[in-house]
Amino acid sequence: MKIVLLLIVVAACYAFPTPDDWEDYKVKFNKSYPDPAEDLMRKGLFQKSQQFVEEHNKKYEAGLVTHMVGINQFSDQTQEELSRPCLLVEE
């Protein structure tokens, strides 16, 4: 019984984002938003991405989709920003 309870607690820790997730994300992907309003907007987009990842990966675990998804450097961008064509720079 103690092992089951421990597993539930550990799973809950991974299921819910910690307050540091946004700060960790910005450090990992070298993001900086000096304007507090933009930082707050980007944080909201990031949190929506986190929710999408969690829900999609639950579907994967249930066998409803064929792949997993995760957070990446684009997780704080708007749909408009994601739709823009990329400019590839050749070295």
GUMARNU-769658 format. One line per field, with one value per atom (N, C-alpha, C): z, y, x; residue number from 1; atom name. Coordinates in Angstrom, 3 decimals, m for minus. Each point is the difference from the previous one (the first is absolute). Example, Ala and Ser with C-alpha at 12.3 -4.5 7.8 and 13.67 -1.06 7.14 Angstrom:
! GUMARNU-769658
pz <- [7.800 / 0.000 / 0.000 / m0.720 / 0.060 / 0.730] .
py <- [m5.690 / 1.190 / 1.200 / 1.050 / 1.190 / 1.090] .
px <- [13.190 / m0.890 / 0.900 / m0.350 / 0.820 / m0.770] .
resi <- [1 / 1 / 1 / 2 / 2 / 2] .
name <- [N / CA / C / N / CA / C] .
//
This chain:
! GUMARNU-769658
pz <- [0.000 / 0.000 / 0.000 / 0.780 / 0.062 / m1.360 / m0.732 / m1.318 / m0.967 / 0.043 / m0.870 / 0.314 / 1.257 / 0.404 / m0.461 / 0.134 / m0.450 / m1.505 / m0.758 / m1.451 / m0.394 / 0.734 / m0.274 / 0.252 / 1.076 / 0.324 / m1.058 / m0.403 / m1.022 / m1.317 / m0.392 / m1.240 / 0.059 / 1.128 / 0.146 / m0.135 / 0.491 / m0.123 / m1.461 / m0.798 / m1.420 / m0.795 / 0.472 / m0.751 / 0.075 / 1.087 / 0.179 / m0.101 / m0.849 / m0.139 / 1.295 / 0.239 / 1.182 / m0.343 / 0.993 / m0.280 / m0.735 / 0.121 / m0.636 / m1.454 / m0.499 / m1.375 / m1.002 / 0.148 / m0.933 / 0.049 / 1.195 / 0.135 / m0.538 / 0.279 / m0.523 / m1.522 / m0.565 / m1.455 / m0.611 / 0.591 / m0.537 / 0.062 / 1.057 / 0.114 / m1.040 / m0.085 / m0.910 / m1.450 / m0.415 / m1.393 / m0.210 / 0.997 / m0.098 / m0.388 / 0.711 / m0.257 / 1.043 / m0.420 / 0.910 / m0.505 / 0.891 / m0.341 / 1.039 / m0.263 / 0.974 / 0.283 / m0.987 / 0.194 / 0.799 / 1.211 / 0.833 / m0.682 / m0.809 / m0.684 / m1.015 / m0.744 / m0.962 / 0.716 / 1.095 / 0.772 / 0.463 / 0.495 / 0.465 / m1.158 / m1.166 / m1.168 / m0.451 / m0.050 / m0.417 / 0.999 / 1.272 / 1.036 / m0.206 / m0.348 / m0.261 / m1.186 / m1.063 / m1.164 / 0.376 / 0.784 / 0.471 / 0.827 / 0.883 / 0.835 / m0.840 / m1.046 / m0.908 / m0.719 / m0.370 / m0.637 / 0.958 / 1.251 / 1.007 / 0.130 / 0.023 / 0.127 / m1.219 / m1.198 / m1.216 / 0.039 / 0.393 / 0.063 / 0.962 / 1.160 / 0.997 / m0.523 / m0.586 / m0.503 / m1.177 / m0.907 / m1.157 / 0.447 / 0.923 / 0.434 / 0.791 / 0.648 / 0.629 / m1.070 / m1.124 / m1.118 / m0.554 / m0.063 / m0.465 / 0.935 / 1.294 / 0.980 / m0.090 / m0.429 / m0.147 / m1.371 / m0.846 / m1.319 / m1.023 / 0.271 / m0.897 / m1.075 / 0.221 / m1.001 / m0.088 / m1.077 / m0.264 / 0.441 / 0.540 / 0.368 / 1.231 / 0.646 / 1.139 / m0.479 / 0.770 / m0.282 / 1.250 / m0.145 / 1.145 / m0.168 / 1.041 / 0.007 / m0.794 / m0.809 / m0.730 / m0.064 / m0.789 / m0.058 / m0.588 / m0.587 / m0.598 / 0.909 / 1.188 / 0.886 / 0.581 / m0.242 / 0.487 / m1.154 / m1.164 / m1.171 / m0.345 / m0.667 / m0.446 / m1.251 / m0.354 / m1.239 / m1.204 / 0.035 / m1.098 / m0.151 / 1.108 / m0.057 / m0.510 / 0.407 / m0.436 / m1.475 / m0.560 / m1.397 / m0.970 / 0.502 / m0.874 / m0.613 / m1.273 / m0.604 / 0.655 / 0.122 / 0.592 / m1.046 / 0.430 / m0.864 / 0.357 / m0.909 / 0.253 / m0.387 / 0.866 / m0.244 / m0.277 / m1.150 / m0.342 / 0.531 / 0.518 / 0.525 / m1.029] .
py <- [m1.199 / 1.199 / 1.258 / m0.018 / 1.166 / 0.276 / m1.048 / 0.170 / 0.635 / m0.438 / 0.568 / 1.492 / 0.339 / 1.397 / 0.823 / m0.542 / 0.695 / 0.226 / m1.003 / 0.139 / 1.075 / 0.082 / 1.019 / 1.396 / 0.165 / 1.296 / 0.389 / m0.930 / 0.283 / 0.366 / m0.740 / 0.301 / 1.390 / 0.362 / 1.321 / 1.111 / m0.229 / 1.006 / 0.247 / m1.050 / 0.159 / 0.518 / m0.215 / 0.387 / 1.493 / 0.633 / 1.410 / 0.833 / 1.024 / 0.836 / 0.721 / 0.126 / 0.728 / 1.479 / 0.862 / 1.434 / 0.341 / m0.841 / 0.266 / m0.459 / m0.675 / m0.498 / 1.116 / 1.132 / 1.108 / 0.525 / 0.196 / 0.490 / m1.023 / m1.267 / m1.066 / m0.029 / 0.160 / 0.014 / 1.147 / 1.188 / 1.162 / m0.203 / m0.599 / m0.266 / m1.034 / m1.093 / m1.096 / 0.474 / 0.847 / 0.417 / 1.441 / 0.533 / 1.330 / 1.061 / 0.008 / 0.960 / 1.109 / 1.210 / 1.135 / 0.987 / 0.394 / 0.964 / 1.115 / 1.061 / 1.098 / 0.702 / 0.035 / 0.629 / m0.956 / 0.382 / m0.890 / m0.455 / 0.856 / m0.383 / m1.108 / 0.107 / m1.044 / m1.282 / 0.113 / m1.183 / m0.746 / 0.732 / m0.612 / m0.661 / 0.659 / m0.559 / m1.284 / 0.040 / m1.179 / m1.138 / 0.340 / m1.019 / m0.701 / 0.767 / m0.599 / m0.951 / 0.385 / m0.876 / m1.273 / 0.161 / m1.145 / m0.953 / 0.560 / m0.838 / m0.747 / 0.645 / m0.685 / m1.140 / 0.236 / m1.057 / m1.165 / 0.317 / m1.055 / m0.840 / 0.666 / m0.707 / m0.889 / 0.535 / m0.788 / m1.237 / 0.179 / m1.120 / m1.069 / 0.429 / m0.954 / m0.783 / 0.705 / m0.658 / m0.921 / 0.448 / m0.820 / m1.268 / 0.140 / m1.156 / m0.998 / 0.469 / m0.929 / m0.826 / 0.642 / m0.732 / m1.024 / 0.349 / m0.942 / m1.215 / 0.264 / m1.088 / m0.901 / 0.573 / m0.782 / m0.673 / 0.216 / m0.615 / 0.708 / 1.247 / 0.728 / 0.794 / 0.285 / 0.673 / m0.762 / 0.228 / m0.820 / 0.611 / 1.198 / 0.645 / 0.881 / 0.295 / 0.915 / 1.373 / 1.020 / 1.352 / 0.554 / 1.129 / 0.590 / 1.494 / 0.609 / 1.432 / 0.229 / 1.069 / 0.359 / 1.528 / 0.482 / 1.432 / 0.814 / m0.655 / 0.700 / 0.023 / m0.533 / m0.175 / 1.289 / 1.126 / 1.277 / 0.936 / m0.583 / 0.810 / m0.093 / 1.048 / 0.027 / m0.857 / m0.331 / m0.745 / 0.795 / 1.306 / 0.838 / m0.106 / 0.053 / m0.126 / m1.373 / m1.020 / m1.361 / m0.205 / 0.785 / m0.155 / 0.706 / 0.884 / 0.739 / m0.957 / 0.221 / m0.831 / 0.260 / m1.037 / 0.118 / 0.502 / 0.799 / 0.431 / m0.820 / m0.838 / m0.842 / 0.776 / m0.019 / 0.692 / m1.052 / 0.093 / m0.941 / 0.513 / m0.897 / 0.389 / m0.242] .
px <- [0.820 / m0.820 / 0.860 / 1.089 / 0.876 / 0.637 / 0.328 / 0.617 / m0.994 / m1.249 / m1.021 / m0.180 / m0.062 / m0.145 / 1.201 / 1.186 / 1.205 / m0.038 / m0.422 / m0.101 / m1.015 / m1.104 / m1.014 / 0.571 / 0.725 / 0.596 / 1.030 / 0.841 / 1.009 / m0.672 / m1.032 / m0.719 / m0.638 / m0.543 / m0.620 / 1.035 / 1.190 / 1.062 / 0.360 / m0.028 / 0.314 / m1.195 / m1.184 / m1.197 / m0.281 / 0.376 / m0.314 / 1.269 / m0.028 / 1.196 / 0.343 / 1.282 / 0.439 / 0.117 / m0.017 / 0.132 / 1.291 / 1.014 / 1.288 / 0.052 / m1.019 / 0.034 / 0.262 / m0.655 / 0.172 / 1.432 / 0.521 / 1.376 / 0.997 / m0.232 / 0.872 / m0.022 / m1.187 / m0.159 / 0.807 / m0.118 / 0.705 / 1.521 / 0.477 / 1.440 / 0.424 / m0.732 / 0.362 / 0.072 / m0.946 / m0.068 / 0.478 / 0.708 / 0.599 / m1.033 / m1.113 / m1.081 / 0.044 / m0.304 / m0.036 / m1.039 / m0.901 / m1.038 / 0.020 / 0.775 / 0.110 / m1.332 / m0.889 / m1.304 / m0.892 / m0.417 / m0.821 / m1.290 / m0.602 / m1.239 / 0.272 / 1.101 / 0.325 / 0.388 / 0.746 / 0.379 / m1.243 / m0.985 / m1.243 / m0.754 / m0.039 / m0.676 / 0.700 / 1.339 / 0.779 / m0.156 / m0.070 / m0.202 / m1.341 / m1.035 / m1.312 / 0.036 / 0.701 / 0.144 / 0.755 / 1.051 / 0.779 / m0.862 / m0.822 / m0.860 / m1.042 / m0.515 / m0.924 / 0.714 / 1.250 / 0.784 / 0.213 / 0.290 / 0.173 / m1.265 / m1.135 / m1.277 / m0.239 / 0.275 / m0.160 / 0.891 / 1.260 / 0.945 / m0.509 / m0.453 / m0.495 / m1.204 / m0.957 / m1.211 / 0.319 / 0.856 / 0.353 / 0.736 / 0.940 / 0.773 / m0.840 / m1.055 / m0.950 / m0.704 / m0.335 / m0.603 / 0.976 / 1.280 / 1.020 / 0.058 / 0.018 / 0.055 / m1.224 / m1.131 / m1.233 / m0.078 / 1.001 / 0.011 / m0.879 / m0.372 / m0.894 / 0.730 / 1.271 / 0.835 / 1.320 / 0.739 / 1.187 / 1.321 / m0.017 / 1.253 / m0.184 / 1.116 / 0.008 / 0.458 / m0.300 / 0.463 / 0.668 / 0.692 / 0.674 / 0.177 / 0.500 / 0.293 / 1.286 / 0.015 / 1.209 / 0.133 / 0.935 / 0.276 / m1.142 / m0.988 / m1.137 / m1.232 / 0.110 / m1.155 / m0.562 / 0.641 / m0.522 / m0.353 / m0.256 / m0.322 / m1.482 / m0.483 / m1.394 / m0.147 / m1.246 / m0.248 / 0.500 / m0.176 / 0.478 / 1.514 / 0.711 / 1.461 / 0.418 / m0.714 / 0.326 / m0.301 / m0.922 / m0.392 / 0.940 / 0.826 / 0.914 / 1.019 / 0.346 / 1.032 / 1.353 / 0.763 / 1.336 / 0.981 / 0.917 / 1.088 / 1.226 / 0.419 / 1.170 / 1.252 / 0.961 / 1.255 / 1.055 / 0.609 / 1.065 / 1.320 / 0.792 / 1.311 / 1.068] .
resi <- [1 / 1 / 1 / 2 / 2 / 2 / 3 / 3 / 3 / 4 / 4 / 4 / 5 / 5 / 5 / 6 / 6 / 6 / 7 / 7 / 7 / 8 / 8 / 8 / 9 / 9 / 9 / 10 / 10 / 10 / 11 / 11 / 11 / 12 / 12 / 12 / 13 / 13 / 13 / 14 / 14 / 14 / 15 / 15 / 15 / 16 / 16 / 16 / 17 / 17 / 17 / 18 / 18 / 18 / 19 / 19 / 19 / 20 / 20 / 20 / 21 / 21 / 21 / 22 / 22 / 22 / 23 / 23 / 23 / 24 / 24 / 24 / 25 / 25 / 25 / 26 / 26 / 26 / 27 / 27 / 27 / 28 / 28 / 28 / 29 / 29 / 29 / 30 / 30 / 30 / 31 / 31 / 31 / 32 / 32 / 32 / 33 / 33 / 33 / 34 / 34 / 34 / 35 / 35 / 35 / 36 / 36 / 36 / 37 / 37 / 37 / 38 / 38 / 38 / 39 / 39 / 39 / 40 / 40 / 40 / 41 / 41 / 41 / 42 / 42 / 42 / 43 / 43 / 43 / 44 / 44 / 44 / 45 / 45 / 45 / 46 / 46 / 46 / 47 / 47 / 47 / 48 / 48 / 48 / 49 / 49 / 49 / 50 / 50 / 50 / 51 / 51 / 51 / 52 / 52 / 52 / 53 / 53 / 53 / 54 / 54 / 54 / 55 / 55 / 55 / 56 / 56 / 56 / 57 / 57 / 57 / 58 / 58 / 58 / 59 / 59 / 59 / 60 / 60 / 60 / 61 / 61 / 61 / 62 / 62 / 62 / 63 / 63 / 63 / 64 / 64 / 64 / 65 / 65 / 65 / 66 / 66 / 66 / 67 / 67 / 67 / 68 / 68 / 68 / 69 / 69 / 69 / 70 / 70 / 70 / 71 / 71 / 71 / 72 / 72 / 72 / 73 / 73 / 73 / 74 / 74 / 74 / 75 / 75 / 75 / 76 / 76 / 76 / 77 / 77 / 77 / 78 / 78 / 78 / 79 / 79 / 79 / 80 / 80 / 80 / 81 / 81 / 81 / 82 / 82 / 82 / 83 / 83 / 83 / 84 / 84 / 84 / 85 / 85 / 85 / 86 / 86 / 86 / 87 / 87 / 87 / 88 / 88 / 88 / 89 / 89 / 89 / 90 / 90 / 90 / 91 / 91 / 91] .
name <- [N / CA / C / N / CA / C / N / CA / C / N / CA / C / N / CA / C / N / CA / C / N / CA / C / N / CA / C / N / CA / C / N / CA / C / N / CA / C / N / CA / C / N / CA / C / N / CA / C / N / CA / C / N / CA / C / N / CA / C / N / CA / C / N / CA / C / N / CA / C / N / CA / C / N / CA / C / N / CA / C / N / CA / C / N / CA / C / N / CA / C / N / CA / C / N / CA / C / N / CA / C / N / CA / C / N / CA / C / N / CA / C / N / CA / C / N / CA / C / N / CA / C / N / CA / C / N / CA / C / N / CA / C / N / CA / C / N / CA / C / N / CA / C / N / CA / C / N / CA / C / N / CA / C / N / CA / C / N / CA / C / N / CA / C / N / CA / C / N / CA / C / N / CA / C / N / CA / C / N / CA / C / N / CA / C / N / CA / C / N / CA / C / N / CA / C / N / CA / C / N / CA / C / N / CA / C / N / CA / C / N / CA / C / N / CA / C / N / CA / C / N / CA / C / N / CA / C / N / CA / C / N / CA / C / N / CA / C / N / CA / C / N / CA / C / N / CA / C / N / CA / C / N / CA / C / N / CA / C / N / CA / C / N / CA / C / N / CA / C / N / CA / C / N / CA / C / N / CA / C / N / CA / C / N / CA / C / N / CA / C / N / CA / C / N / CA / C / N / CA / C / N / CA / C / N / CA / C / N / CA / C / N / CA / C / N / CA / C] .
//
